[in-house]
Amino acid sequence: MSEMRIPEIRKTIPSVAHTIRRPEEALVQREDKPKIIIQTNLTPVRCGQCNALLAKATTGSVLGIVCGRCKTYNFVEVSQN
C-alpha cells in the first residue's frame, strides 16, 4: 500500500491594519471608554516596619498588604485622623 499524504491547509488571518472600519463603529468605541474618577480625602497607608508608602485608602477600608521593600505583612484598618 502506498502512503497517502494529506495536503497541508493553512488559514490566513487578516491583520488589524487591513480591516476597514466604518465611522459608526469608531464612534461607538469612543463612547465605551471608562470615565476617570478622582477620589479625594485619601489617607496614606505606610508600612509599620520601614515606613514605606504602601497605598492611599479611604476611611473605613481594611487592607492586608505585603511591603515591597521589607516584605512585612501589614494588616491595616484605616480610621479617621
PyMOL Python script that loads the backbone (N, CA, C, O; Angstrom):
from pymol import cmd

cmd.read_pdbstr("""\
ATOM      1  N   MET A   1       0.828  -1.189   0.000  1.00  0.00           N
ATOM      2  CA  MET A   1       0.000   0.000   0.000  1.00  0.00           C
ATOM      3  C   MET A   1       0.871   1.250   0.000  1.00  0.00           C
ATOM      4  O   MET A   1       1.853   1.342   0.736  1.00  0.00           O
ATOM      5  N   SER A   2       0.506   2.174  -0.807  1.00  0.00           N
ATOM      6  CA  SER A   2       1.279   3.409  -0.859  1.00  0.00           C
ATOM      7  C   SER A   2       0.751   4.393   0.190  1.00  0.00           C
ATOM      8  O   SER A   2      -0.424   4.376   0.557  1.00  0.00           O
ATOM      9  N   GLU A   3       1.636   5.221   0.642  1.00  0.00           N
ATOM     10  CA  GLU A   3       1.244   6.213   1.653  1.00  0.00           C
ATOM     11  C   GLU A   3       0.519   7.370   0.979  1.00  0.00           C
ATOM     12  O   GLU A   3       0.935   7.866  -0.068  1.00  0.00           O
ATOM     13  N   MET A   4      -0.565   7.780   1.601  1.00  0.00           N
ATOM     14  CA  MET A   4      -1.306   8.935   1.090  1.00  0.00           C
ATOM     15  C   MET A   4      -0.933  10.147   1.930  1.00  0.00           C
ATOM     16  O   MET A   4      -0.947  10.092   3.160  1.00  0.00           O
ATOM     17  N   ARG A   5      -0.612  11.194   1.284  1.00  0.00           N
ATOM     18  CA  ARG A   5      -0.271  12.420   2.007  1.00  0.00           C
ATOM     19  C   ARG A   5      -1.461  13.377   1.979  1.00  0.00           C
ATOM     20  O   ARG A   5      -2.091  13.612   0.948  1.00  0.00           O
ATOM     21  N   ILE A   6      -1.723  13.897   3.132  1.00  0.00           N
ATOM     22  CA  ILE A   6      -2.816  14.853   3.260  1.00  0.00           C
ATOM     23  C   ILE A   6      -2.241  16.244   2.999  1.00  0.00           C
ATOM     24  O   ILE A   6      -1.249  16.627   3.620  1.00  0.00           O
ATOM     25  N   PRO A   7      -2.840  16.988   2.107  1.00  0.00           N
ATOM     26  CA  PRO A   7      -2.309  18.322   1.833  1.00  0.00           C
ATOM     27  C   PRO A   7      -2.449  19.227   3.064  1.00  0.00           C
ATOM     28  O   PRO A   7      -3.444  19.170   3.787  1.00  0.00           O
ATOM     29  N   GLU A   8      -1.451  20.040   3.277  1.00  0.00           N
ATOM     30  CA  GLU A   8      -1.450  20.938   4.420  1.00  0.00           C
ATOM     31  C   GLU A   8      -2.373  22.117   4.138  1.00  0.00           C
ATOM     32  O   GLU A   8      -2.307  22.736   3.076  1.00  0.00           O
ATOM     33  N   ILE A   9      -3.222  22.413   5.093  1.00  0.00           N
ATOM     34  CA  ILE A   9      -4.177  23.501   4.945  1.00  0.00           C
ATOM     35  C   ILE A   9      -3.722  24.646   5.840  1.00  0.00           C
ATOM     36  O   ILE A   9      -3.533  24.478   7.045  1.00  0.00           O
ATOM     37  N   ARG A  10      -3.556  25.782   5.242  1.00  0.00           N
ATOM     38  CA  ARG A  10      -3.148  26.946   6.009  1.00  0.00           C
ATOM     39  C   ARG A  10      -4.245  27.991   5.919  1.00  0.00           C
ATOM     40  O   ARG A  10      -4.760  28.299   4.844  1.00  0.00           O
ATOM     41  N   LYS A  11      -4.578  28.517   7.069  1.00  0.00           N
ATOM     42  CA  LYS A  11      -5.568  29.580   7.111  1.00  0.00           C
ATOM     43  C   LYS A  11      -4.844  30.877   7.440  1.00  0.00           C
ATOM     44  O   LYS A  11      -4.016  30.930   8.349  1.00  0.00           O
ATOM     45  N   THR A  12      -5.162  31.896   6.704  1.00  0.00           N
ATOM     46  CA  THR A  12      -4.563  33.187   6.982  1.00  0.00           C
ATOM     47  C   THR A  12      -5.578  34.063   7.689  1.00  0.00           C
ATOM     48  O   THR A  12      -6.752  34.109   7.323  1.00  0.00           O
ATOM     49  N   ILE A  13      -5.104  34.749   8.699  1.00  0.00           N
ATOM     50  CA  ILE A  13      -5.957  35.652   9.457  1.00  0.00           C
ATOM     51  C   ILE A  13      -5.589  37.066   9.048  1.00  0.00           C
ATOM     52  O   ILE A  13      -4.421  37.445   9.130  1.00  0.00           O
ATOM     53  N   PRO A  14      -6.559  37.851   8.608  1.00  0.00           N
ATOM     54  CA  PRO A  14      -6.228  39.214   8.198  1.00  0.00           C
ATOM     55  C   PRO A  14      -5.773  40.044   9.393  1.00  0.00           C
ATOM     56  O   PRO A  14      -6.320  39.920  10.489  1.00  0.00           O
ATOM     57  N   SER A  15      -4.785  40.879   9.179  1.00  0.00           N
ATOM     58  CA  SER A  15      -4.294  41.716  10.267  1.00  0.00           C
ATOM     59  C   SER A  15      -5.266  42.859  10.508  1.00  0.00           C
ATOM     60  O   SER A  15      -6.138  43.144   9.687  1.00  0.00           O
ATOM     61  N   VAL A  16      -5.094  43.506  11.652  1.00  0.00           N
ATOM     62  CA  VAL A  16      -5.988  44.606  12.013  1.00  0.00           C
ATOM     63  C   VAL A  16      -5.829  45.775  11.050  1.00  0.00           C
ATOM     64  O   VAL A  16      -6.781  46.516  10.808  1.00  0.00           O
ATOM     65  N   ALA A  17      -4.638  45.941  10.506  1.00  0.00           N
ATOM     66  CA  ALA A  17      -4.395  47.054   9.596  1.00  0.00           C
ATOM     67  C   ALA A  17      -5.217  46.934   8.313  1.00  0.00           C
ATOM     68  O   ALA A  17      -5.501  47.941   7.665  1.00  0.00           O
ATOM     69  N   HIS A  18      -5.595  45.733   7.948  1.00  0.00           N
ATOM     70  CA  HIS A  18      -6.334  45.530   6.705  1.00  0.00           C
ATOM     71  C   HIS A  18      -7.845  45.620   6.877  1.00  0.00           C
ATOM     72  O   HIS A  18      -8.577  45.660   5.888  1.00  0.00           O
ATOM     73  N   THR A  19      -8.314  45.652   8.101  1.00  0.00           N
ATOM     74  CA  THR A  19      -9.758  45.732   8.292  1.00  0.00           C
ATOM     75  C   THR A  19     -10.230  47.160   8.062  1.00  0.00           C
ATOM     76  O   THR A  19      -9.538  48.117   8.409  1.00  0.00           O
ATOM     77  N   ILE A  20     -11.385  47.289   7.487  1.00  0.00           N
ATOM     78  CA  ILE A  20     -11.948  48.610   7.195  1.00  0.00           C
ATOM     79  C   ILE A  20     -12.986  48.906   8.261  1.00  0.00           C
ATOM     80  O   ILE A  20     -13.915  48.129   8.482  1.00  0.00           O
ATOM     81  N   ARG A  21     -12.813  50.033   8.909  1.00  0.00           N
ATOM     82  CA  ARG A  21     -13.768  50.428   9.945  1.00  0.00           C
ATOM     83  C   ARG A  21     -14.722  51.480   9.391  1.00  0.00           C
ATOM     84  O   ARG A  21     -14.334  52.375   8.641  1.00  0.00           O
ATOM     85  N   ARG A  22     -15.941  51.341   9.776  1.00  0.00           N
ATOM     86  CA  ARG A  22     -16.935  52.316   9.396  1.00  0.00           C
ATOM     87  C   ARG A  22     -16.948  53.438  10.427  1.00  0.00           C
ATOM     88  O   ARG A  22     -16.617  53.194  11.587  1.00  0.00           O
ATOM     89  N   PRO A  23     -17.316  54.655  10.048  1.00  0.00           N
ATOM     90  CA  PRO A  23     -17.340  55.765  11.012  1.00  0.00           C
ATOM     91  C   PRO A  23     -18.256  55.497  12.207  1.00  0.00           C
ATOM     92  O   PRO A  23     -17.981  55.962  13.313  1.00  0.00           O
ATOM     93  N   GLU A  24     -19.340  54.752  11.991  1.00  0.00           N
ATOM     94  CA  GLU A  24     -20.258  54.455  13.094  1.00  0.00           C
ATOM     95  C   GLU A  24     -19.570  53.608  14.159  1.00  0.00           C
ATOM     96  O   GLU A  24     -19.779  53.825  15.353  1.00  0.00           O
ATOM     97  N   GLU A  25     -18.751  52.643  13.737  1.00  0.00           N
ATOM     98  CA  GLU A  25     -18.047  51.784  14.687  1.00  0.00           C
ATOM     99  C   GLU A  25     -17.042  52.577  15.495  1.00  0.00           C
ATOM    100  O   GLU A  25     -16.872  52.323  16.688  1.00  0.00           O
ATOM    101  N   ALA A  26     -16.376  53.529  14.875  1.00  0.00           N
ATOM    102  CA  ALA A  26     -15.392  54.346  15.576  1.00  0.00           C
ATOM    103  C   ALA A  26     -16.066  55.192  16.654  1.00  0.00           C
ATOM    104  O   ALA A  26     -15.501  55.376  17.732  1.00  0.00           O
ATOM    105  N   LEU A  27     -17.253  55.703  16.382  1.00  0.00           N
ATOM    106  CA  LEU A  27     -17.969  56.499  17.381  1.00  0.00           C
ATOM    107  C   LEU A  27     -18.391  55.657  18.568  1.00  0.00           C
ATOM    108  O   LEU A  27     -18.321  56.124  19.705  1.00  0.00           O
ATOM    109  N   VAL A  28     -18.822  54.438  18.337  1.00  0.00           N
ATOM    110  CA  VAL A  28     -19.245  53.551  19.425  1.00  0.00           C
ATOM    111  C   VAL A  28     -18.056  53.218  20.320  1.00  0.00           C
ATOM    112  O   VAL A  28     -18.200  53.170  21.541  1.00  0.00           O
ATOM    113  N   GLN A  29     -16.899  52.991  19.737  1.00  0.00           N
ATOM    114  CA  GLN A  29     -15.730  52.641  20.529  1.00  0.00           C
ATOM    115  C   GLN A  29     -15.286  53.804  21.402  1.00  0.00           C
ATOM    116  O   GLN A  29     -14.834  53.574  22.524  1.00  0.00           O
ATOM    117  N   ARG A  30     -15.395  55.023  20.943  1.00  0.00           N
ATOM    118  CA  ARG A  30     -15.007  56.175  21.748  1.00  0.00           C
ATOM    119  C   ARG A  30     -15.912  56.339  22.955  1.00  0.00           C
ATOM    120  O   ARG A  30     -15.441  56.743  24.018  1.00  0.00           O
ATOM    121  N   GLU A  31     -17.194  56.039  22.822  1.00  0.00           N
ATOM    122  CA  GLU A  31     -18.136  56.175  23.923  1.00  0.00           C
ATOM    123  C   GLU A  31     -17.934  55.110  24.985  1.00  0.00           C
ATOM    124  O   GLU A  31     -18.324  55.316  26.134  1.00  0.00           O
ATOM    125  N   ASP A  32     -17.328  53.961  24.633  1.00  0.00           N
ATOM    126  CA  ASP A  32     -17.160  52.874  25.575  1.00  0.00           C
ATOM    127  C   ASP A  32     -15.980  53.067  26.522  1.00  0.00           C
ATOM    128  O   ASP A  32     -15.795  52.255  27.429  1.00  0.00           O
ATOM    129  N   LYS A  33     -15.180  54.110  26.342  1.00  0.00           N
ATOM    130  CA  LYS A  33     -14.023  54.317  27.207  1.00  0.00           C
ATOM    131  C   LYS A  33     -14.491  54.628  28.628  1.00  0.00           C
ATOM    132  O   LYS A  33     -15.464  55.359  28.810  1.00  0.00           O
ATOM    133  N   PRO A  34     -13.801  54.074  29.644  1.00  0.00           N
ATOM    134  CA  PRO A  34     -14.206  54.343  31.026  1.00  0.00           C
ATOM    135  C   PRO A  34     -13.931  55.787  31.412  1.00  0.00           C
ATOM    136  O   PRO A  34     -12.979  56.402  30.931  1.00  0.00           O
ATOM    137  N   LYS A  35     -14.758  56.310  32.268  1.00  0.00           N
ATOM    138  CA  LYS A  35     -14.588  57.675  32.733  1.00  0.00           C
ATOM    139  C   LYS A  35     -13.643  57.686  33.922  1.00  0.00           C
ATOM    140  O   LYS A  35     -13.636  56.752  34.724  1.00  0.00           O
ATOM    141  N   ILE A  36     -12.855  58.728  34.037  1.00  0.00           N
ATOM    142  CA  ILE A  36     -11.885  58.846  35.121  1.00  0.00           C
ATOM    143  C   ILE A  36     -12.584  59.381  36.362  1.00  0.00           C
ATOM    144  O   ILE A  36     -13.284  60.392  36.307  1.00  0.00           O
ATOM    145  N   ILE A  37     -12.386  58.691  37.480  1.00  0.00           N
ATOM    146  CA  ILE A  37     -12.966  59.103  38.754  1.00  0.00           C
ATOM    147  C   ILE A  37     -11.818  59.465  39.685  1.00  0.00           C
ATOM    148  O   ILE A  37     -10.922  58.654  39.921  1.00  0.00           O
ATOM    149  N   ILE A  38     -11.849  60.674  40.209  1.00  0.00           N
ATOM    150  CA  ILE A  38     -10.809  61.126  41.125  1.00  0.00           C
ATOM    151  C   ILE A  38     -11.371  61.097  42.538  1.00  0.00           C
ATOM    152  O   ILE A  38     -12.387  61.729  42.826  1.00  0.00           O
ATOM    153  N   GLN A  39     -10.696  60.352  43.424  1.00  0.00           N
ATOM    154  CA  GLN A  39     -11.138  60.283  44.812  1.00  0.00           C
ATOM    155  C   GLN A  39     -10.365  61.290  45.645  1.00  0.00           C
ATOM    156  O   GLN A  39      -9.172  61.507  45.434  1.00  0.00           O
ATOM    157  N   THR A  40     -11.057  61.897  46.586  1.00  0.00           N
ATOM    158  CA  THR A  40     -10.415  62.842  47.494  1.00  0.00           C
ATOM    159  C   THR A  40     -10.465  62.282  48.902  1.00  0.00           C
ATOM    160  O   THR A  40     -11.120  61.268  49.147  1.00  0.00           O
ATOM    161  N   ASN A  41      -9.792  62.920  49.812  1.00  0.00           N
ATOM    162  CA  ASN A  41      -9.726  62.527  51.229  1.00  0.00           C
ATOM    163  C   ASN A  41      -9.140  61.132  51.394  1.00  0.00           C
ATOM    164  O   ASN A  41      -9.665  60.329  52.165  1.00  0.00           O
ATOM    165  N   LEU A  42      -8.064  60.834  50.685  1.00  0.00           N
ATOM    166  CA  LEU A  42      -7.397  59.549  50.834  1.00  0.00           C
ATOM    167  C   LEU A  42      -6.334  59.647  51.923  1.00  0.00           C
ATOM    168  O   LEU A  42      -5.599  60.631  52.001  1.00  0.00           O
ATOM    169  N   THR A  43      -6.263  58.613  52.762  1.00  0.00           N
ATOM    170  CA  THR A  43      -5.286  58.553  53.846  1.00  0.00           C
ATOM    171  C   THR A  43      -4.125  57.676  53.415  1.00  0.00           C
ATOM    172  O   THR A  43      -4.347  56.558  52.951  1.00  0.00           O
ATOM    173  N   PRO A  44      -2.879  58.153  53.556  1.00  0.00           N
ATOM    174  CA  PRO A  44      -1.743  57.310  53.199  1.00  0.00           C
ATOM    175  C   PRO A  44      -1.578  56.153  54.178  1.00  0.00           C
ATOM    176  O   PRO A  44      -1.693  56.338  55.390  1.00  0.00           O
ATOM    177  N   VAL A  45      -1.310  54.966  53.656  1.00  0.00           N
ATOM    178  CA  VAL A  45      -1.073  53.777  54.479  1.00  0.00           C
ATOM    179  C   VAL A  45       0.396  53.433  54.355  1.00  0.00           C
ATOM    180  O   VAL A  45       0.901  53.220  53.253  1.00  0.00           O
ATOM    181  N   ARG A  46       1.091  53.379  55.501  1.00  0.00           N
ATOM    182  CA  ARG A  46       2.531  53.141  55.496  1.00  0.00           C
ATOM    183  C   ARG A  46       2.866  51.842  56.206  1.00  0.00           C
ATOM    184  O   ARG A  46       2.115  51.370  57.059  1.00  0.00           O
ATOM    185  N   CYS A  47       4.015  51.269  55.834  1.00  0.00           N
ATOM    186  CA  CYS A  47       4.497  50.030  56.440  1.00  0.00           C
ATOM    187  C   CYS A  47       4.873  50.295  57.896  1.00  0.00           C
ATOM    188  O   CYS A  47       5.490  51.316  58.199  1.00  0.00           O
ATOM    189  N   GLY A  48       4.514  49.401  58.781  1.00  0.00           N
ATOM    190  CA  GLY A  48       4.847  49.533  60.195  1.00  0.00           C
ATOM    191  C   GLY A  48       6.316  49.285  60.489  1.00  0.00           C
ATOM    192  O   GLY A  48       6.815  49.734  61.521  1.00  0.00           O
ATOM    193  N   GLN A  49       7.017  48.589  59.619  1.00  0.00           N
ATOM    194  CA  GLN A  49       8.421  48.247  59.829  1.00  0.00           C
ATOM    195  C   GLN A  49       9.361  49.310  59.246  1.00  0.00           C
ATOM    196  O   GLN A  49      10.230  49.818  59.955  1.00  0.00           O
ATOM    197  N   CYS A  50       9.195  49.651  57.950  1.00  0.00           N
ATOM    198  CA  CYS A  50      10.146  50.553  57.283  1.00  0.00           C
ATOM    199  C   CYS A  50       9.536  51.892  56.877  1.00  0.00           C
ATOM    200  O   CYS A  50      10.229  52.723  56.290  1.00  0.00           O
ATOM    201  N   ASN A  51       8.271  52.119  57.172  1.00  0.00           N
ATOM    202  CA  ASN A  51       7.562  53.373  56.898  1.00  0.00           C
ATOM    203  C   ASN A  51       7.429  53.688  55.404  1.00  0.00           C
ATOM    204  O   ASN A  51       7.265  54.855  55.049  1.00  0.00           O
ATOM    205  N   ALA A  52       7.493  52.702  54.531  1.00  0.00           N
ATOM    206  CA  ALA A  52       7.306  52.907  53.100  1.00  0.00           C
ATOM    207  C   ALA A  52       5.819  53.105  52.803  1.00  0.00           C
ATOM    208  O   ALA A  52       4.966  52.494  53.446  1.00  0.00           O
ATOM    209  N   LEU A  53       5.518  53.957  51.834  1.00  0.00           N
ATOM    210  CA  LEU A  53       4.132  54.195  51.445  1.00  0.00           C
ATOM    211  C   LEU A  53       3.617  52.976  50.696  1.00  0.00           C
ATOM    212  O   LEU A  53       4.159  52.607  49.654  1.00  0.00           O
ATOM    213  N   LEU A  54       2.569  52.350  51.229  1.00  0.00           N
ATOM    214  CA  LEU A  54       2.005  51.147  50.622  1.00  0.00           C
ATOM    215  C   LEU A  54       0.799  51.451  49.755  1.00  0.00           C
ATOM    216  O   LEU A  54       0.645  50.871  48.680  1.00  0.00           O
ATOM    217  N   ALA A  55      -0.063  52.363  50.214  1.00  0.00           N
ATOM    218  CA  ALA A  55      -1.296  52.663  49.485  1.00  0.00           C
ATOM    219  C   ALA A  55      -1.896  53.949  50.009  1.00  0.00           C
ATOM    220  O   ALA A  55      -1.442  54.504  51.009  1.00  0.00           O
ATOM    221  N   LYS A  56      -2.920  54.414  49.321  1.00  0.00           N
ATOM    222  CA  LYS A  56      -3.752  55.502  49.810  1.00  0.00           C
ATOM    223  C   LYS A  56      -5.169  54.970  49.789  1.00  0.00           C
ATOM    224  O   LYS A  56      -5.646  54.498  48.757  1.00  0.00           O
ATOM    225  N   ALA A  57      -5.845  55.045  50.930  1.00  0.00           N
ATOM    226  CA  ALA A  57      -7.155  54.422  51.051  1.00  0.00           C
ATOM    227  C   ALA A  57      -8.148  55.377  51.702  1.00  0.00           C
ATOM    228  O   ALA A  57      -7.763  56.354  52.345  1.00  0.00           O
ATOM    229  N   THR A  58      -9.432  55.075  51.523  1.00  0.00           N
ATOM    230  CA  THR A  58     -10.483  55.865  52.136  1.00  0.00           C
ATOM    231  C   THR A  58     -10.730  55.396  53.560  1.00  0.00           C
ATOM    232  O   THR A  58     -10.328  54.295  53.936  1.00  0.00           O
ATOM    233  N   THR A  59     -11.386  56.223  54.346  1.00  0.00           N
ATOM    234  CA  THR A  59     -11.691  55.899  55.734  1.00  0.00           C
ATOM    235  C   THR A  59     -12.617  54.686  55.792  1.00  0.00           C
ATOM    236  O   THR A  59     -13.596  54.607  55.050  1.00  0.00           O
ATOM    237  N   GLY A  60     -12.305  53.755  56.670  1.00  0.00           N
ATOM    238  CA  GLY A  60     -13.108  52.549  56.827  1.00  0.00           C
ATOM    239  C   GLY A  60     -12.599  51.361  56.037  1.00  0.00           C
ATOM    240  O   GLY A  60     -13.156  50.268  56.141  1.00  0.00           O
ATOM    241  N   SER A  61     -11.554  51.552  55.252  1.00  0.00           N
ATOM    242  CA  SER A  61     -11.001  50.458  54.457  1.00  0.00           C
ATOM    243  C   SER A  61     -10.182  49.523  55.339  1.00  0.00           C
ATOM    244  O   SER A  61      -9.528  49.957  56.288  1.00  0.00           O
ATOM    245  N   VAL A  62     -10.227  48.238  55.014  1.00  0.00           N
ATOM    246  CA  VAL A  62      -9.416  47.233  55.698  1.00  0.00           C
ATOM    247  C   VAL A  62      -8.498  46.627  54.645  1.00  0.00           C
ATOM    248  O   VAL A  62      -8.965  46.083  53.645  1.00  0.00           O
ATOM    249  N   LEU A  63      -7.182  46.723  54.875  1.00  0.00           N
ATOM    250  CA  LEU A  63      -6.200  46.292  53.886  1.00  0.00           C
ATOM    251  C   LEU A  63      -5.237  45.280  54.478  1.00  0.00           C
ATOM    252  O   LEU A  63      -4.857  45.381  55.644  1.00  0.00           O
ATOM    253  N   GLY A  64      -4.849  44.316  53.680  1.00  0.00           N
ATOM    254  CA  GLY A  64      -3.778  43.393  54.004  1.00  0.00           C
ATOM    255  C   GLY A  64      -2.758  43.472  52.888  1.00  0.00           C
ATOM    256  O   GLY A  64      -3.007  42.979  51.787  1.00  0.00           O
ATOM    257  N   ILE A  65      -1.598  44.092  53.155  1.00  0.00           N
ATOM    258  CA  ILE A  65      -0.618  44.375  52.105  1.00  0.00           C
ATOM    259  C   ILE A  65       0.751  43.878  52.529  1.00  0.00           C
ATOM    260  O   ILE A  65       1.144  44.028  53.686  1.00  0.00           O
ATOM    261  N   VAL A  66       1.485  43.279  51.579  1.00  0.00           N
ATOM    262  CA  VAL A  66       2.875  42.905  51.805  1.00  0.00           C
ATOM    263  C   VAL A  66       3.739  44.046  51.293  1.00  0.00           C
ATOM    264  O   VAL A  66       3.587  44.485  50.153  1.00  0.00           O
ATOM    265  N   CYS A  67       4.654  44.529  52.144  1.00  0.00           N
ATOM    266  CA  CYS A  67       5.527  45.637  51.772  1.00  0.00           C
ATOM    267  C   CYS A  67       6.511  45.176  50.704  1.00  0.00           C
ATOM    268  O   CYS A  67       7.132  44.121  50.831  1.00  0.00           O
ATOM    269  N   GLY A  68       6.644  45.974  49.653  1.00  0.00           N
ATOM    270  CA  GLY A  68       7.564  45.640  48.574  1.00  0.00           C
ATOM    271  C   GLY A  68       9.020  45.817  48.964  1.00  0.00           C
ATOM    272  O   GLY A  68       9.899  45.207  48.355  1.00  0.00           O
ATOM    273  N   ARG A  69       9.292  46.641  49.970  1.00  0.00           N
ATOM    274  CA  ARG A  69      10.664  46.915  50.368  1.00  0.00           C
ATOM    275  C   ARG A  69      11.186  45.886  51.374  1.00  0.00           C
ATOM    276  O   ARG A  69      12.236  45.282  51.156  1.00  0.00           O
ATOM    277  N   CYS A  70      10.449  45.684  52.484  1.00  0.00           N
ATOM    278  CA  CYS A  70      10.959  44.813  53.550  1.00  0.00           C
ATOM    279  C   CYS A  70      10.213  43.481  53.661  1.00  0.00           C
ATOM    280  O   CYS A  70      10.571  42.659  54.504  1.00  0.00           O
ATOM    281  N   LYS A  71       9.201  43.245  52.847  1.00  0.00           N
ATOM    282  CA  LYS A  71       8.424  42.004  52.781  1.00  0.00           C
ATOM    283  C   LYS A  71       7.629  41.715  54.063  1.00  0.00           C
ATOM    284  O   LYS A  71       7.317  40.559  54.347  1.00  0.00           O
ATOM    285  N   THR A  72       7.302  42.752  54.830  1.00  0.00           N
ATOM    286  CA  THR A  72       6.492  42.596  56.032  1.00  0.00           C
ATOM    287  C   THR A  72       5.021  42.603  55.648  1.00  0.00           C
ATOM    288  O   THR A  72       4.600  43.396  54.805  1.00  0.00           O
ATOM    289  N   TYR A  73       4.225  41.709  56.271  1.00  0.00           N
ATOM    290  CA  TYR A  73       2.788  41.676  56.025  1.00  0.00           C
ATOM    291  C   TYR A  73       2.129  42.691  56.940  1.00  0.00           C
ATOM    292  O   TYR A  73       2.263  42.612  58.161  1.00  0.00           O
ATOM    293  N   ASN A  74       1.420  43.639  56.357  1.00  0.00           N
ATOM    294  CA  ASN A  74       0.758  44.703  57.105  1.00  0.00           C
ATOM    295  C   ASN A  74      -0.751  44.531  56.983  1.00  0.00           C
ATOM    296  O   ASN A  74      -1.291  44.501  55.877  1.00  0.00           O
ATOM    297  N   PHE A  75      -1.426  44.417  58.118  1.00  0.00           N
ATOM    298  CA  PHE A  75      -2.881  44.344  58.153  1.00  0.00           C
ATOM    299  C   PHE A  75      -3.355  45.639  58.790  1.00  0.00           C
ATOM    300  O   PHE A  75      -3.117  45.871  59.975  1.00  0.00           O
ATOM    301  N   VAL A  76      -4.029  46.489  58.009  1.00  0.00           N
ATOM    302  CA  VAL A  76      -4.337  47.849  58.447  1.00  0.00           C
ATOM    303  C   VAL A  76      -5.822  48.134  58.266  1.00  0.00           C
ATOM    304  O   VAL A  76      -6.417  47.766  57.253  1.00  0.00           O
ATOM    305  N   GLU A  77      -6.417  48.801  59.267  1.00  0.00           N
ATOM    306  CA  GLU A  77      -7.767  49.345  59.144  1.00  0.00           C
ATOM    307  C   GLU A  77      -7.614  50.848  59.178  1.00  0.00           C
ATOM    308  O   GLU A  77      -7.106  51.398  60.155  1.00  0.00           O
ATOM    309  N   VAL A  78      -8.047  51.523  58.122  1.00  0.00           N
ATOM    310  CA  VAL A  78      -7.876  52.979  58.005  1.00  0.00           C
ATOM    311  C   VAL A  78      -8.971  53.648  58.799  1.00  0.00           C
ATOM    312  O   VAL A  78     -10.157  53.402  58.579  1.00  0.00           O
ATOM    313  N   SER A  79      -8.554  54.516  59.749  1.00  0.00           N
ATOM    314  CA  SER A  79      -9.519  55.252  60.566  1.00  0.00           C
ATOM    315  C   SER A  79      -9.356  56.727  60.313  1.00  0.00           C
ATOM    316  O   SER A  79      -8.393  57.153  59.675  1.00  0.00           O
ATOM    317  N   GLN A  80     -10.303  57.520  60.814  1.00  0.00           N
ATOM    318  CA  GLN A  80     -10.265  58.953  60.616  1.00  0.00           C
ATOM    319  C   GLN A  80      -9.192  59.555  61.518  1.00  0.00           C
ATOM    320  O   GLN A  80      -9.040  59.140  62.667  1.00  0.00           O
ATOM    321  N   ASN A  81      -8.439  60.545  60.993  1.00  0.00           N
ATOM    322  CA  ASN A  81      -7.391  61.206  61.794  1.00  0.00           C
ATOM    323  C   ASN A  81      -7.929  62.394  62.521  1.00  0.00           C
ATOM    324  O   ASN A  81      -7.189  63.066  63.239  1.00  0.00           O
TER     325      ASN A  81
END
""", "prot")
cmd.dss("prot")
cmd.show_as("cartoon", "prot")
cmd.util.cbc("prot")
cmd.orient("prot")
